[in-house]
Amino acid sequence: MKQNENISFYGESGLIDLIDEVIYSKTGERLRRDDSFFFTFNYHKEGKCLVLNSDMFNATTDAPKQMNFYQMGLKSVLMNLSDLIVKGVKPEGIIVSLGLPSDLPIVSFKRLIEGIVDYSNKWNLNYLGGDLNTSKDIIVNPTVFGFKNPKEIIYRKGIKPGDILAINNKFGLTGVGFDILLHKGANVKDFPKYSSAIKSVLEPNDLGKEAFLLAEKKFATASIDSSDGLAKTLKDLTLSNPNLGFEIDFNEELIHEKAREYSKEFSLSLEKLIFEGGEEFIHLFAIEPNDYVKAQRLIKSKGGRLFKVGKAISEEKIYFLKNGKRYELKNQGYEHFK
């Protein structure tokens, strides 16, 4: 493999061979080659079902110019796993389809694959294969799957008025990172004080395993991944749980300290950073009031985090409480094609 070669020099077969080499070097397993991909299903006697998620990573819209190919591969897997894990489902396998420009350097392709395989290994996923095609943009389309008894899955629907809303990480850090990368055209070296914010965009934090613990003990009445931003996340929860809304406490339990600091330093709306950030991959749970203290103790005993940030209400609106005043949240966050 030479530094100045493009993937067109290798062709589809050569690229598949390179994927095989990367997988073998990191896992000791060979890429499975067949018309379909097979995974032994041993759970039918336990009443488990197949749970899947597939989110597309498009470099044009999802990768800031400062993001390298390894980070693209890593994030493409992480964003898919987040939606599975928040349901309390342990991921077991992954299939990855790729759309690539023919002039992509082969060294960049290898780094992309290494990012995909390394993050898959972090969760002990079986890499089952995928598809390759030519495209104008770099597109990574993983499909991840696991197995879970339907009665043990944490769905979006199931919230009741009075249920506590809790999160496993604080909001705003990624909003800071995106503002620096997209609007200031900077990198980590230019903003050392906010290096963690920039890293949260380029290499997101670990997803956490709080959902597994809450699902096992049946403490959560609902859950959702917040990758579309907190505002849209709350709106999506109201769509799955009609006749109710939410009241959010706009305080230190919700807000990352770096977001508050950045907001003051650059005169940027803190509400915008918190509610419209996007791609935080923070997990939000609804928990019955009588179970919250037990849930928090359990999570803390296992090294996890759980922050109380609000409650469900019987009114079909979303509010946030700030400095003793109640404000209606009307912005619904980012949507594709708008």
C-alpha positions as a Markdown table, in Angstrom:
| # | Residue | x | y | z |
|---|---|---|---|---|
| 1 | Met | 0.0 | 0.0 | 0.0 |
| 2 | Lys | 1.5 | 3.3 | -1.1 |
| 3 | Gln | 0.7 | 6.8 | 0.3 |
| 4 | Asn | -0.2 | 8.3 | -3.1 |
| 5 | Glu | -2.5 | 5.5 | -4.3 |
| 6 | Asn | -6.3 | 6.0 | -4.6 |
| 7 | Ile | -8.8 | 3.3 | -3.9 |
| 8 | Ser | -9.6 | 3.1 | -7.6 |
| 9 | Phe | -6.2 | 1.5 | -8.0 |
| 10 | Tyr | -7.3 | -1.4 | -5.8 |
| 11 | Gly | -10.9 | -1.9 | -7.0 |
| 12 | Glu | -13.7 | -3.4 | -5.0 |
| 13 | Ser | -12.0 | -6.8 | -4.5 |
| 14 | Gly | -8.7 | -5.2 | -3.4 |
| 15 | Leu | -10.6 | -3.0 | -0.9 |
| 16 | Ile | -12.4 | -6.0 | 0.5 |
| 17 | Asp | -9.1 | -7.7 | 0.9 |
| 18 | Leu | -7.8 | -4.7 | 2.9 |
| 19 | Ile | -10.9 | -4.8 | 5.1 |
| 20 | Asp | -10.2 | -8.4 | 5.7 |
| 21 | Glu | -6.6 | -7.6 | 6.7 |
| 22 | Val | -7.6 | -4.9 | 9.1 |
| 23 | Ile | -10.2 | -7.2 | 10.8 |
| 24 | Tyr | -7.8 | -10.1 | 11.0 |
| 25 | Ser | -5.0 | -8.0 | 12.5 |
| 26 | Lys | -7.3 | -6.6 | 15.2 |
| 27 | Thr | -9.6 | -9.6 | 16.0 |
| 28 | Gly | -7.9 | -12.7 | 14.6 |
| 29 | Glu | -11.1 | -13.4 | 12.6 |
| 30 | Arg | -11.5 | -13.4 | 8.9 |
| 31 | Leu | -14.1 | -11.4 | 7.0 |
| 32 | Arg | -17.1 | -13.6 | 6.2 |
| 33 | Arg | -17.6 | -13.8 | 2.4 |
| 34 | Asp | -21.0 | -15.0 | 1.2 |
| 35 | Asp | -24.2 | -13.8 | -0.6 |
| 36 | Ser | -25.7 | -13.1 | 2.8 |
| 37 | Phe | -24.4 | -12.7 | 6.3 |
| 38 | Phe | -25.1 | -15.3 | 9.0 |
| 39 | Phe | -25.3 | -15.0 | 12.7 |
| 40 | Thr | -26.4 | -17.9 | 14.9 |
| 41 | Phe | -29.6 | -17.1 | 16.7 |
| 42 | Asn | -29.6 | -18.9 | 20.1 |
| 43 | Tyr | -32.2 | -16.9 | 21.9 |
| 44 | His | -35.6 | -18.1 | 20.6 |
| 45 | Lys | -36.1 | -20.4 | 23.6 |
| 46 | Glu | -35.5 | -17.4 | 25.9 |
| 47 | Gly | -38.2 | -15.4 | 24.2 |
| 48 | Lys | -35.8 | -12.8 | 22.8 |
| 49 | Cys | -36.3 | -10.8 | 19.6 |
| 50 | Leu | -33.9 | -9.3 | 17.1 |
| 51 | Val | -33.3 | -5.6 | 17.7 |
| 52 | Leu | -31.6 | -3.5 | 14.9 |
| 53 | Asn | -30.6 | 0.1 | 14.2 |
| 54 | Ser | -29.1 | 1.7 | 11.1 |
| 55 | Asp | -28.1 | 5.3 | 10.9 |
| 56 | Met | -26.2 | 6.7 | 7.9 |
| 57 | Phe | -23.0 | 8.8 | 8.4 |
| 58 | Asn | -22.5 | 11.2 | 5.5 |
| 59 | Ala | -19.1 | 13.0 | 5.7 |
| 60 | Thr | -20.6 | 16.1 | 3.9 |
| 61 | Thr | -23.1 | 16.8 | 6.6 |
| 62 | Asp | -21.8 | 14.8 | 9.6 |
| 63 | Ala | -18.0 | 15.5 | 9.5 |
| 64 | Pro | -16.5 | 18.9 | 10.3 |
| 65 | Lys | -13.5 | 19.6 | 8.2 |
| 66 | Gln | -11.3 | 19.0 | 11.3 |
| 67 | Met | -12.5 | 15.4 | 11.6 |
| 68 | Asn | -10.0 | 12.7 | 10.4 |
| 69 | Phe | -10.9 | 9.4 | 8.7 |
| 70 | Tyr | -10.3 | 7.3 | 11.8 |
| 71 | Gln | -12.7 | 9.6 | 13.8 |
| 72 | Met | -15.3 | 9.2 | 11.0 |
| 73 | Gly | -15.2 | 5.5 | 11.3 |
| 74 | Leu | -15.4 | 5.5 | 15.1 |
| 75 | Lys | -18.3 | 8.0 | 15.2 |
| 76 | Ser | -20.3 | 6.1 | 12.5 |
| 77 | Val | -20.4 | 3.0 | 14.8 |
| 78 | Leu | -20.9 | 5.0 | 18.0 |
| 79 | Met | -24.0 | 6.8 | 16.6 |
| 80 | Asn | -25.6 | 3.5 | 15.7 |
| 81 | Leu | -24.8 | 1.8 | 19.0 |
| 82 | Ser | -26.3 | 4.6 | 21.0 |
| 83 | Asp | -29.8 | 4.0 | 19.7 |
| 84 | Leu | -29.5 | 0.3 | 20.6 |
| 85 | Ile | -27.9 | 0.7 | 24.0 |
| 86 | Val | -30.4 | 3.3 | 25.2 |
| 87 | Lys | -33.1 | 0.6 | 24.8 |
| 88 | Gly | -31.1 | -1.6 | 27.2 |
| 89 | Val | -30.0 | -3.9 | 24.4 |
| 90 | Lys | -26.5 | -5.3 | 24.3 |
| 91 | Pro | -25.2 | -5.0 | 20.7 |
| 92 | Glu | -23.7 | -8.2 | 19.3 |
| 93 | Gly | -23.0 | -7.7 | 15.6 |
| 94 | Ile | -22.5 | -5.1 | 12.9 |
| 95 | Ile | -22.8 | -4.9 | 9.1 |
| 96 | Val | -21.2 | -1.9 | 7.4 |
| 97 | Ser | -22.0 | -0.6 | 3.8 |
| 98 | Leu | -19.7 | 2.0 | 2.4 |
| 99 | Gly | -20.1 | 4.6 | -0.4 |
| 100 | Leu | -16.7 | 6.1 | -1.4 |
| 101 | Pro | -15.3 | 8.5 | -4.0 |
| 102 | Ser | -13.0 | 6.7 | -6.4 |
| 103 | Asp | -10.2 | 9.2 | -5.8 |
| 104 | Leu | -10.2 | 8.6 | -2.0 |
| 105 | Pro | -6.5 | 7.9 | -0.9 |
| 106 | Ile | -6.0 | 4.3 | 0.1 |
| 107 | Val | -4.4 | 5.4 | 3.4 |
| 108 | Ser | -7.5 | 7.3 | 4.2 |
| 109 | Phe | -9.7 | 4.3 | 3.4 |
| 110 | Lys | -7.6 | 2.1 | 5.8 |
| 111 | Arg | -7.9 | 4.7 | 8.6 |
| 112 | Leu | -11.7 | 4.8 | 8.1 |
| 113 | Ile | -11.9 | 1.0 | 8.4 |
| 114 | Glu | -9.6 | 1.0 | 11.5 |
| 115 | Gly | -11.9 | 3.4 | 13.2 |
| 116 | Ile | -14.9 | 1.2 | 12.4 |
| 117 | Val | -13.2 | -2.0 | 13.6 |
| 118 | Asp | -11.6 | -0.5 | 16.7 |
| 119 | Tyr | -14.9 | 0.9 | 18.1 |
| 120 | Ser | -16.7 | -2.4 | 17.1 |
| 121 | Asn | -14.0 | -4.2 | 19.1 |
| 122 | Lys | -14.6 | -2.0 | 22.1 |
| 123 | Trp | -18.2 | -3.4 | 22.3 |
| 124 | Asn | -17.1 | -6.9 | 21.2 |
| 125 | Leu | -19.2 | -6.8 | 18.1 |
| 126 | Asn | -19.0 | -9.5 | 15.4 |
| 127 | Tyr | -18.1 | -7.7 | 12.2 |
| 128 | Leu | -20.1 | -9.6 | 9.6 |
| 129 | Gly | -19.3 | -7.8 | 6.4 |
| 130 | Gly | -21.2 | -5.3 | 4.2 |
| 131 | Asp | -21.2 | -3.7 | 0.8 |
| 132 | Leu | -18.9 | -1.3 | -1.2 |
| 133 | Asn | -20.0 | 1.2 | -3.8 |
| 134 | Thr | -18.9 | 4.3 | -5.6 |
| 135 | Ser | -20.4 | 7.6 | -4.5 |
| 136 | Lys | -19.7 | 11.4 | -4.6 |
| 137 | Asp | -19.6 | 11.6 | -0.8 |
| 138 | Ile | -18.1 | 9.4 | 1.9 |
| 139 | Ile | -21.0 | 7.5 | 3.3 |
| 140 | Val | -20.8 | 4.9 | 6.1 |
| 141 | Asn | -24.0 | 3.0 | 6.8 |
| 142 | Pro | -23.6 | 0.6 | 9.7 |
| 143 | Thr | -26.4 | -1.7 | 10.8 |
| 144 | Val | -26.0 | -2.9 | 14.4 |
| 145 | Phe | -28.1 | -5.6 | 16.1 |
| 146 | Gly | -28.6 | -7.4 | 19.4 |
| 147 | Phe | -31.2 | -9.6 | 21.1 |
| 148 | Lys | -33.6 | -8.8 | 24.0 |
| 149 | Asn | -36.8 | -10.0 | 25.4 |
| 150 | Pro | -39.5 | -7.5 | 24.2 |
| 151 | Lys | -40.7 | -7.2 | 27.8 |
| 152 | Glu | -37.3 | -6.0 | 29.0 |
| 153 | Ile | -36.7 | -3.4 | 26.3 |
| 154 | Ile | -37.0 | 0.3 | 27.4 |
| 155 | Tyr | -39.3 | 1.9 | 24.8 |
| 156 | Arg | -40.0 | 5.5 | 24.2 |
| 157 | Lys | -43.7 | 5.0 | 25.2 |
| 158 | Gly | -44.6 | 4.4 | 28.8 |
| 159 | Ile | -44.2 | 7.7 | 30.6 |
| 160 | Lys | -46.8 | 8.9 | 33.1 |
| 161 | Pro | -47.3 | 12.4 | 34.6 |
| 162 | Gly | -45.0 | 12.8 | 37.5 |
| 163 | Asp | -42.2 | 10.5 | 36.2 |
| 164 | Ile | -38.8 | 12.0 | 36.7 |
| 165 | Leu | -36.6 | 12.7 | 33.7 |
| 166 | Ala | -32.9 | 11.8 | 34.2 |
| 167 | Ile | -29.8 | 11.9 | 32.0 |
| 168 | Asn | -26.5 | 10.1 | 32.0 |
| 169 | Asn | -24.4 | 13.1 | 31.0 |
| 170 | Lys | -24.8 | 16.9 | 31.0 |
| 171 | Phe | -25.8 | 19.0 | 27.9 |
| 172 | Gly | -23.9 | 21.8 | 26.2 |
| 173 | Leu | -20.4 | 20.5 | 25.7 |
| 174 | Thr | -21.0 | 19.3 | 22.1 |
| 175 | Gly | -22.8 | 22.6 | 21.3 |
| 176 | Val | -19.6 | 24.4 | 22.3 |
| 177 | Gly | -17.5 | 22.1 | 20.2 |
| 178 | Phe | -19.6 | 22.6 | 17.1 |
| 179 | Asp | -19.7 | 26.3 | 17.5 |
| 180 | Ile | -15.8 | 26.4 | 17.6 |
| 181 | Leu | -15.4 | 24.0 | 14.7 |
| 182 | Leu | -18.1 | 25.2 | 12.4 |
| 183 | His | -18.3 | 29.0 | 13.2 |
| 184 | Lys | -14.7 | 29.7 | 14.3 |
| 185 | Gly | -12.9 | 27.3 | 11.9 |
| 186 | Ala | -10.6 | 26.3 | 14.7 |
| 187 | Asn | -9.0 | 23.2 | 16.1 |
| 188 | Val | -8.0 | 21.9 | 19.5 |
| 189 | Lys | -4.8 | 23.9 | 19.7 |
| 190 | Asp | -6.6 | 27.2 | 19.1 |
| 191 | Phe | -9.0 | 26.7 | 22.0 |
| 192 | Pro | -7.1 | 24.6 | 24.7 |
| 193 | Lys | -9.6 | 25.6 | 27.4 |
| 194 | Tyr | -12.3 | 23.9 | 25.4 |
| 195 | Ser | -10.4 | 20.9 | 24.1 |
| 196 | Ser | -12.9 | 18.5 | 25.8 |
| 197 | Ala | -15.8 | 20.2 | 23.9 |
| 198 | Ile | -14.0 | 19.9 | 20.5 |
| 199 | Lys | -13.2 | 16.2 | 21.3 |
| 200 | Ser | -16.8 | 15.6 | 22.2 |
| 201 | Val | -17.6 | 16.3 | 18.5 |
| 202 | Leu | -14.6 | 14.6 | 16.9 |
| 203 | Glu | -14.4 | 11.6 | 19.3 |
| 204 | Pro | -17.6 | 11.5 | 21.4 |
| 205 | Asn | -17.5 | 10.3 | 25.0 |
| 206 | Asp | -18.3 | 6.7 | 25.9 |
| 207 | Leu | -22.0 | 5.9 | 25.7 |
| 208 | Gly | -22.2 | 4.5 | 29.2 |
| 209 | Lys | -24.1 | 1.4 | 30.4 |
| 210 | Glu | -26.8 | 3.0 | 32.6 |
| 211 | Ala | -29.5 | 1.7 | 30.3 |
| 212 | Phe | -28.5 | -1.9 | 30.8 |
| 213 | Leu | -28.8 | -1.5 | 34.6 |
| 214 | Leu | -32.1 | 0.3 | 34.4 |
| 215 | Ala | -33.5 | -2.2 | 32.0 |
| 216 | Glu | -32.4 | -5.2 | 34.2 |
| 217 | Lys | -34.1 | -3.8 | 37.2 |
| 218 | Lys | -37.1 | -2.4 | 35.2 |
| 219 | Phe | -36.5 | 1.1 | 36.8 |
| 220 | Ala | -37.0 | 3.1 | 33.5 |
| 221 | Thr | -40.5 | 3.6 | 32.1 |
| 222 | Ala | -39.1 | 5.1 | 28.9 |
| 223 | Ser | -35.8 | 6.0 | 27.2 |
| 224 | Ile | -34.4 | 7.9 | 24.2 |
| 225 | Asp | -31.1 | 8.9 | 22.7 |
| 226 | Ser | -30.6 | 12.6 | 22.4 |
| 227 | Ser | -28.4 | 12.8 | 19.3 |
| 228 | Asp | -30.9 | 15.1 | 17.5 |
| 229 | Gly | -30.6 | 17.7 | 20.3 |
| 230 | Leu | -32.5 | 18.0 | 23.6 |
| 231 | Ala | -35.3 | 20.1 | 22.2 |
| 232 | Lys | -36.2 | 17.6 | 19.5 |
| 233 | Thr | -35.7 | 14.7 | 21.8 |
| 234 | Leu | -38.3 | 16.0 | 24.2 |
| 235 | Lys | -40.6 | 16.7 | 21.3 |
| 236 | Asp | -40.2 | 13.1 | 20.1 |
| 237 | Leu | -41.0 | 11.8 | 23.5 |
| 238 | Thr | -44.3 | 13.8 | 23.5 |
| 239 | Leu | -45.2 | 12.2 | 20.2 |
| 240 | Ser | -44.7 | 8.8 | 21.7 |
| 241 | Asn | -46.5 | 9.7 | 24.9 |
| 242 | Pro | -49.6 | 11.8 | 23.9 |
| 243 | Asn | -51.5 | 13.9 | 26.5 |
| 244 | Leu | -48.3 | 14.9 | 28.4 |
| 245 | Gly | -45.4 | 17.3 | 28.3 |
| 246 | Phe | -42.3 | 18.1 | 30.3 |
| 247 | Glu | -40.9 | 20.6 | 32.7 |
| 248 | Ile | -37.1 | 20.9 | 32.6 |
| 249 | Asp | -34.9 | 22.4 | 35.3 |
| 250 | Phe | -32.4 | 24.7 | 33.7 |
| 251 | Asn | -29.7 | 24.2 | 36.3 |
| 252 | Glu | -26.4 | 22.6 | 37.1 |
| 253 | Glu | -27.8 | 19.1 | 36.8 |
| 254 | Leu | -28.6 | 19.7 | 33.2 |
| 255 | Ile | -25.9 | 22.1 | 32.1 |
| 256 | His | -22.2 | 21.2 | 31.5 |
| 257 | Glu | -19.9 | 23.8 | 33.2 |
| 258 | Lys | -18.0 | 24.4 | 30.0 |
| 259 | Ala | -21.1 | 25.4 | 28.2 |
| 260 | Arg | -21.9 | 28.0 | 30.9 |
| 261 | Glu | -18.3 | 29.3 | 30.7 |
| 262 | Tyr | -18.3 | 29.5 | 26.9 |
| 263 | Ser | -21.7 | 31.2 | 26.8 |
| 264 | Lys | -20.4 | 34.0 | 29.1 |
| 265 | Glu | -17.1 | 34.3 | 27.3 |
| 266 | Phe | -18.5 | 34.6 | 23.8 |
| 267 | Ser | -22.0 | 36.0 | 24.5 |
| 268 | Leu | -23.7 | 33.0 | 23.1 |
| 269 | Ser | -27.2 | 31.9 | 24.2 |
| 270 | Leu | -26.9 | 29.2 | 26.8 |
| 271 | Glu | -30.4 | 28.0 | 26.0 |
| 272 | Lys | -29.3 | 27.5 | 22.3 |
| 273 | Leu | -26.2 | 25.5 | 23.4 |
| 274 | Ile | -28.2 | 23.2 | 25.7 |
| 275 | Phe | -31.4 | 22.6 | 23.6 |
| 276 | Glu | -30.1 | 22.8 | 20.1 |
| 277 | Gly | -26.6 | 21.3 | 20.3 |
| 278 | Gly | -27.2 | 17.9 | 18.7 |
| 279 | Glu | -25.0 | 14.8 | 18.5 |
| 280 | Glu | -24.5 | 14.6 | 22.3 |
| 281 | Phe | -25.5 | 10.9 | 22.4 |
| 282 | Ile | -26.7 | 11.4 | 25.9 |
| 283 | His | -29.3 | 9.0 | 27.2 |
| 284 | Leu | -32.5 | 10.3 | 28.7 |
| 285 | Phe | -34.7 | 8.2 | 31.0 |
| 286 | Ala | -38.1 | 8.5 | 32.6 |
| 287 | Ile | -38.2 | 6.9 | 36.0 |
| 288 | Glu | -41.1 | 6.6 | 38.5 |
| 289 | Pro | -40.6 | 8.9 | 41.5 |
| 290 | Asn | -40.6 | 5.9 | 44.0 |
| 291 | Asp | -37.8 | 4.2 | 42.0 |
| 292 | Tyr | -35.5 | 7.2 | 41.4 |
| 293 | Val | -33.4 | 7.0 | 44.5 |
| 294 | Lys | -32.9 | 3.2 | 44.1 |
| 295 | Ala | -32.0 | 3.7 | 40.5 |
| 296 | Gln | -29.5 | 6.5 | 41.3 |
| 297 | Arg | -27.9 | 4.3 | 43.9 |
| 298 | Leu | -27.6 | 1.4 | 41.6 |
| 299 | Ile | -26.1 | 3.5 | 38.8 |
| 300 | Lys | -23.6 | 5.1 | 41.2 |
| 301 | Ser | -22.5 | 1.8 | 42.6 |
| 302 | Lys | -21.6 | 0.6 | 39.1 |
| 303 | Gly | -19.6 | 3.7 | 38.3 |
| 304 | Gly | -22.3 | 5.3 | 36.2 |
| 305 | Arg | -24.1 | 8.7 | 36.3 |
| 306 | Leu | -27.6 | 9.8 | 36.6 |
| 307 | Phe | -28.8 | 13.4 | 36.8 |
| 308 | Lys | -32.3 | 14.5 | 37.6 |
| 309 | Val | -33.3 | 17.2 | 35.1 |
| 310 | Gly | -37.1 | 17.5 | 35.2 |
| 311 | Lys | -40.4 | 15.7 | 35.2 |
| 312 | Ala | -43.4 | 14.7 | 33.0 |
| 313 | Ile | -46.5 | 16.9 | 33.3 |
| 314 | Ser | -50.1 | 16.4 | 32.2 |
| 315 | Glu | -50.1 | 19.5 | 30.0 |
| 316 | Glu | -49.0 | 18.9 | 26.3 |
| 317 | Lys | -46.3 | 21.5 | 26.3 |
| 318 | Ile | -42.5 | 21.6 | 27.1 |
| 319 | Tyr | -41.3 | 24.1 | 29.6 |
| 320 | Phe | -38.0 | 25.0 | 31.2 |
| 321 | Leu | -37.5 | 26.6 | 34.6 |
| 322 | Lys | -34.9 | 29.3 | 34.9 |
| 323 | Asn | -34.3 | 31.7 | 37.8 |
| 324 | Gly | -37.7 | 30.9 | 39.2 |
| 325 | Lys | -39.5 | 31.6 | 36.0 |
| 326 | Arg | -41.2 | 29.2 | 33.6 |
| 327 | Tyr | -40.6 | 29.5 | 29.8 |
| 328 | Glu | -42.2 | 27.5 | 27.0 |
| 329 | Leu | -39.7 | 25.7 | 24.8 |
| 330 | Lys | -40.9 | 26.1 | 21.2 |
| 331 | Asn | -37.8 | 25.2 | 19.1 |
| 332 | Gln | -38.0 | 21.6 | 18.0 |
| 333 | Gly | -34.3 | 21.3 | 17.0 |
| 334 | Tyr | -32.5 | 20.2 | 13.9 |
| 335 | Glu | -34.3 | 18.3 | 11.1 |
| 336 | His | -32.8 | 16.9 | 7.8 |
| 337 | Phe | -34.1 | 18.5 | 4.5 |
| 338 | Lys | -35.0 | 21.8 | 6.2 |
